Amino acid sequence: MGDVQAAHLSPETVLAEMKKNGVTHVVWLPDSETNWLYVLMKADPSLALVAVAREGLAFSVAAGLHAGGKRPIILIQNTGIMESGDSMRGWALGLDLPVVMMVGYRGYMKGKTPVDTAATYIEPFLKAFGIEYHLVENDADAPKISAAFKAAQQNKRPVAILVGDEYHGFH
């Protein structure tokens, strides 16, 4: 059982990393892939969940929270971040927002050519915007989440965590 757990990214691990890094608010568009993480976040009194109607709104909401002294994280799908490019440019990059974006890497095939273009384009998209990113596939990769928070604070820029195990670890 332990090996199976280590092979995946558990929602408990993600939540622990959020708490370790002082996250106060989770800005997200609800989806079925993050249901088990949602259940844990909702039960945690130290986190406020802020649902948005469209992904692009996540960046303005996170900017407002940051301006108010809070520490948000954005949970978003790769398709949503691509759809939100202008909002990310204006709010996150334009205002030097040190926010971590946890991005569901839909279509990720671990070493294989993706059949879903959402996976094909997300890394080039992030590179085009000059956004540092880290691939997280399992619990052993959890330190990369803290590294992303550190980089976001030091560089005053958004940093992305690409969650390459969204179909396993969050179920």
N, C-alpha and C positions, 0 to 999 in steps of 0.2 A: 504494500500500500504506500509506503513512504516514497519508493521510487516513482510510482505513478504520480503522486502529489508533486514531487520535485520536477517532473517532466512538464508540468503545466504552471500557469500563473494563477494563483488562487486569489479570490477577492479579498480574503483576510490579509494577505501580504500587501496588496495594493492599499487597502485601508490603513494598515500599520505604517506604510511609507508616507501616506498623506498626513497622518497624525504626527509622525516623527518630524515632519517638515513644517508643522504649524498651519496647515490648511484650515481655514475657517469656513469657507464657502465652496461648494461644488456647483459650477455653472454648467448646465448640460441640457441637451435635448433628449428626453426620455426615449429609450429604444429597448428592444427585447434582448439584445446581446449582453447588456450590462445588468440584467435583472438581479442576479445574486449579489453583485456589488451594491446595487441600489438598496436592497433589503438591509445590508449591513450599515450603509451610510445613513439610512433613514432612522435606524435604531440608535445611532450614536448622537447623544445630545450636544457634543462639541462641534458638530458640523451642521451648517445650514445648506439645504439643497435649493438651488435656484434654477427652476426649469425655464427654458426659453422656447418660444414658438418657432424660431428659425435659427439655424446655426450661426448666421452672421451676427445675430444679437448677442451671442456669447461674449464677443470681444468688447463691446461697449459696456455690458454689464460687469465684466471682469475689471475693466478700466475704472468704472465707478466705485466698485468695491475696494480696489487698490487705493484709489484717491482717498477713500474713507478710512484707510488704515487697516484694512482686512487683507487676508492672504487667500485669494481664490485659486482654484485649479479649474481648467476647462476640460470636460469630457466631451469628445466629439468623434464622429466617424471620419474616415479619410474622404469620403464623398462630400461630407459637410464642410470640411475645412477647405476643400477645393472650391466649393460653391461660395465660400465666405472670403475669398481672397482679398477683395477690396476692403471689407470690414477689418480683416486682419492687418492689412497694410496701413489703413488709417488709424485704427485704434491701438493695436498692439505694437506695431513698428513705429508709427508716427509719434506715439506718446512714450516710447521707451518702456513699455510695460513688461516687468519681469514676471511673466506668468508661465506656468507649465501647462502644456496642452497634452492630455492623454488621448491619443488618437487611435481609434480602432482601425487596424490594418486589414480591412475587408479585402479578401482575395489573396492574402499572403499565402504562399505555397512552400515556404522554407526550402530554398535552393532550387525550386522548379520554376519554370516560366509560368507566370500567373495567367489564368484564363479570364480574369476579371480586370478590366482596364483601370478600375479604382486602385488596384495594387500596382499596376504598371506605372501610373503617373504620380503617385504621392511623393516618392522620394525626389524625383526631378522638380516637382512643384515646390517642396520645402527648400531645396537647393536654390531655386530661382529667387526665392525671397530671402536667402541667406540665413535660414533658420536651422540652427543646430538641432540634431535629432539623434535619438538612441533607440535601438530595437530591443524590446523586452519580450522574451518568449516564455520564461518560466520563473519560478521563485528565486532561482540562483541569480537571475538578472536584476533582482530588486534594488541592489545598490545603484544601478543606473538611474533609478527614479530620484534618489537623493542627489546624485550628481547633476541631474537636470535642474533641480531646485537651486543648487549652488551656482550653476552656470547662469541661470536666469537672473539671479540676484547680482552676481558679479558683473555681468555684461549689460544689465538692464534691457533685456530682450526676451522675447518668448523663446521657449525651448520645447521641442516636441518629444514625447515618448510614443513610439510606434508599438502598439500592443499586437504582437504577432500571434497571439494565442487566444484571441477573443472568443473563438467558437468552442474552446475547451474550458479554460480557466474560469470564465464568468458564467458557466452553466451549473 
